[in-house]
Amino acid sequence: MANIHSFAADYSEARDKFLSAARIANATTARYDNPTKGPKGEALSTDVARIGPEDASKVVVTISSTHGAEGYCGSGVQVDWLATVGAGGLPKDTAALFIHAINPYGFAWTRRVTEEGNDLNRNYVDHSKPYPINNGYADIHDWLIPKDFGPNSVAQADAKLAEYRAKVGDKAFFAAMSGGQYTHPDGFFFGGGGPSWSNRTLHAIADRYLKGRSDIAVIDFHTGLGPYGYGEPITHYNIDSGGSRRVRAFWGESVTESKRGQTASAARDGLGHYGLNRVFKEPETRLTMCTLEYGTFDRESGQKAFRADHWLHKYGDPLGKEAAPVRAAMRRQFYPDTDDWKEAVLYRGHQVVRQAIAGVQLGAI
C-alpha cells in the first residue's frame, strides 16, 4: 500500500529516503556530485538506483526534480516504488532506472532553475546551433522582475504586464513569458549559455545505463499545472509517428499530445523530450517518454512565487530574512504538503509506471 511517509521535508531527507529505499530493493547505486552546496552548506548530488538484469533490453526510467522545487513529488514516488514494489514488479528482460534529483541545486534551494540559472526543460536545445528567438520576452523582462519588489512597484509592473497581455493576446503573452528565452540569464525560463551540469549529467547517465537497449520508457515527474492532484501524462511526439502511437498504447486515453493541442503545457524548445530523442533513435531504440504533470494551485499564484524567487536571487539575499517566505511560497506552490495530494500522487505514479512497464513489453507498434 502506498505510504505518504515516502515524501520528504527537504532535499537531504529525500536523498536519505531514496538511498534507504534503494537498499531495500537491493538496487545498485551511483552518485554524481554537483559542484554547489545547499542553503545549509550541505553537499548535493544526483543519485541513480538500478534494479533488474544487467543485460535487460527493456528499461523503464523515472526522473525527479528536472525543475528543482518539483522534486518532492517525483522523489516520493521513486522512494515508494522502490520500497514497496521493487524487482518483483519487473517482468523478465526488464530493468528499472531511477534518476533522483537531476537538478539537486534547485531541489535544495527550492528553486525551479539550476545553479547556472537555467530552466532545465529549456536547456536541452542543440547548443551548437543558434538559439531560438523569443522577442517578446525582452519586452516584459523588467516588469516580471522589478528591482523594487515593494507592493507599489509590483502593482505598477503588474499593470504594465496586463497592458502588454491585452495588446498581444493570451497566446503571445504566455509564449513570451514561459516559452523559453536565451538572452537574459537572470530571467524567466532561461535555457542558454551551454549545457548545464544537470543536462550533462543526464546525458552521462543515459550513456552509461541506456545505450544499446531496444525499448526505453521515460517518465519525468513535474508539478504545477492542471487540476489539483491529477497527474497528466504529457507527450510531444509528431502526430501519427511511432512515438505517438506508442504513448497511446502505453498510457491509453489519459495521455495528451502537445502536437495535437491537447496538453496543459505546450511544446517548448529545449525540453528533455527533445534532448533524449536526439540520443535514442528508431529503429535501434524505441524511446517512449512522457512528462507526468501533477496539478497544484492556480497559475497566478505560481507566477507570483516564481517572480519572488527570481527577485530574491537577483536583487535580494538568498540567506537573509526575506528568503524564508519566498522559499515557503515556492514549496507550497510546487509541493502541496497535504495527505490527500500525496495519496493522489502515489496512486497515479504507481499506475503510470506500471503502464510503462507493460508498454515496453509490446515492442514495435
KAZI-V664819 format. One record per backbone hydrogen bond with DSSP energy under -1.0 kcal/mol. NH is the residue of the N-H (numbers start at 1). CO is the residue of the C=O. E is the energy in kcal/mol with one decimal. If there is no record, write none. Layout:
nh=<NH:NH>
co=<CO:CO>
e=<E:E>
This chain:
nh=<6:7:14:15:16:17:18:19:20:21:22:23:24:25:26:27:28:30:32:34:38:41:46:47:48:49:50:51:56:58:59:60:61:62:63:64:68:69:70:71:75:76:77:78:79:80:81:82:83:84:85:86:89:90:95:96:97:98:99:100:102:107:108:109:111:114:117:119:122:123:124:127:129:140:141:144:145:154:155:156:157:158:159:160:161:162:163:164:165:166:167:168:169:173:174:175:176:177:178:179:181:187:191:200:201:202:203:204:205:206:207:208:209:210:213:214:215:216:217:218:219:220:221:222:224:229:230:232:234:235:241:245:246:247:248:249:250:251:252:255:256:258:260:261:262:271:275:276:277:278:280:285:286:288:290:291:292:293:293:294:295:302:303:304:305:306:307:308:309:310:311:312:313:314:315:316:320:323:327:328:329:330:331:332:333:334:335:338:342:343:344:345:346:347:348:349:350:351:352:353:354:355:356:357:358:359:360:362>
co=<3:4:10:11:12:13:14:15:16:17:18:19:20:21:23:22:50:48:46:44:42:38:32:100:30:98:28:96:53:93:215:95:217:97:219:99:112:111:67:68:71:72:73:74:75:76:77:78:79:80:81:81:86:87:58:51:60:49:62:47:64:103:104:105:106:118:114:190:119:120:270:125:126:137:137:140:141:150:151:152:153:154:155:156:157:158:159:160:161:162:163:164:165:169:170:171:172:173:174:175:189:184:181:196:197:198:199:200:201:202:203:204:205:206:210:57:57:286:59:288:61:290:63:292:294:295:227:293:291:256:238:241:242:243:244:245:246:247:248:252:233:235:257:258:257:268:271:272:273:274:276:281:214:216:218:234:220:232:291:222:230:298:299:300:301:302:303:304:305:306:307:308:309:310:311:311:317:320:323:324:325:326:327:328:329:330:331:336:338:339:340:341:342:343:344:345:346:347:348:349:350:351:352:353:354:355:356:359>
e=<-2.1:-1.5:-2.3:-2.6:-2.3:-2.6:-2.3:-2.6:-2.2:-2.6:-2.3:-1.8:-2.0:-1.9:-1.4:-2.8:-2.4:-1.9:-2.9:-2.3:-2.5:-2.1:-2.5:-1.9:-2.8:-2.0:-2.5:-2.2:-1.6:-1.4:-2.3:-2.3:-3.6:-2.2:-2.4:-2.2:-1.0:-1.6:-2.6:-2.3:-2.6:-2.0:-1.7:-2.6:-3.0:-2.3:-2.8:-2.4:-2.3:-2.0:-2.5:-1.8:-2.2:-2.0:-2.6:-2.7:-2.7:-3.1:-3.1:-3.2:-2.3:-1.9:-2.7:-2.5:-2.7:-2.2:-1.9:-3.4:-2.4:-1.1:-2.4:-1.1:-1.8:-1.3:-1.5:-2.1:-1.9:-2.6:-2.3:-2.1:-2.3:-2.9:-2.0:-1.8:-2.4:-2.7:-2.1:-2.4:-2.7:-2.3:-1.6:-2.4:-2.5:-2.2:-2.7:-1.8:-2.3:-2.3:-2.7:-1.5:-2.1:-2.3:-2.1:-2.7:-2.5:-2.5:-2.0:-2.0:-2.5:-2.6:-2.3:-1.9:-2.7:-2.2:-1.6:-1.3:-2.0:-2.7:-2.4:-2.3:-2.6:-2.4:-2.5:-2.7:-2.4:-2.6:-1.9:-3.0:-3.2:-2.3:-2.0:-2.2:-2.3:-2.4:-1.3:-1.9:-3.0:-2.6:-1.6:-1.3:-2.8:-3.0:-1.4:-1.8:-1.9:-1.0:-1.9:-2.8:-1.9:-1.0:-2.6:-2.1:-3.0:-2.9:-2.5:-2.9:-2.0:-2.7:-1.1:-2.4:-1.8:-1.5:-2.3:-2.2:-2.1:-2.5:-2.6:-2.0:-2.1:-2.2:-2.7:-2.7:-1.9:-1.2:-3.4:-1.3:-2.2:-1.4:-2.7:-2.4:-2.0:-2.1:-2.7:-2.4:-2.2:-2.0:-1.8:-2.4:-2.2:-2.6:-2.1:-2.4:-2.6:-2.4:-2.3:-2.7:-2.7:-1.9:-2.7:-2.3:-2.6:-2.4:-1.9:-2.4:-2.1:-2.3:-2.2:-2.0>
